[in-house]
């Protein structure tokens, strides 16, 4: 099973700041990696797929990069609605696995 | 607009059974693989099971293999998860999700979830 490790567990930032989230895979997943955002009491929503493609309707301030084992989700300038938990997920091999999540909280 | 509405959750004793349903609308249901993903209270996401559009290809996480059965009824646009021999560790919010239109195994659309609690 491919293990995804996200860091940091919690990121404390202010609105307007840049957020950089990391996801590291225990083996190469090529570019088969997605990022999801989950707000309290809501289902997750797809942000980025295939490492760097924004999903439909996702604002341009969200960007993804990386390949192989190291991936990054960047939020260029945090908006109030961006404070949430973010998960990465790989679909290179079964079983599909998720990272443990990074909580982006208001500083 | 894609809509997924889960139902069937509740409180069940260890060893008991429950059947979850997910009613889909807003897309051609039979054209998409569907999945169940769960989230234990205060925890992260765990993929549970998946089924192809025709129902001919099915896969399970090891943690539920032999206890859970995924099926679908394309005439009713509904996905199911039969959960048997339930354990305390199966307690979670269960989401149904639709496969991404790119064909890769991402979860493009999600329901709001149905809560399963396994406790005596």
Interface residues (C-beta under 8 A of the other chain):
Chain A: X32 X34 X36 X42 X43 X44 X45 X46 X49 X50 X55 X87 X89 X91 X94 X95 X96 X97 X98 X99 X100 X101
Chain B: X44 X45 X46 X47 X50 X59 X61 X62 X95 X100 X102 X104 X105 X106 X107 X108 X110 X111 X112 X113
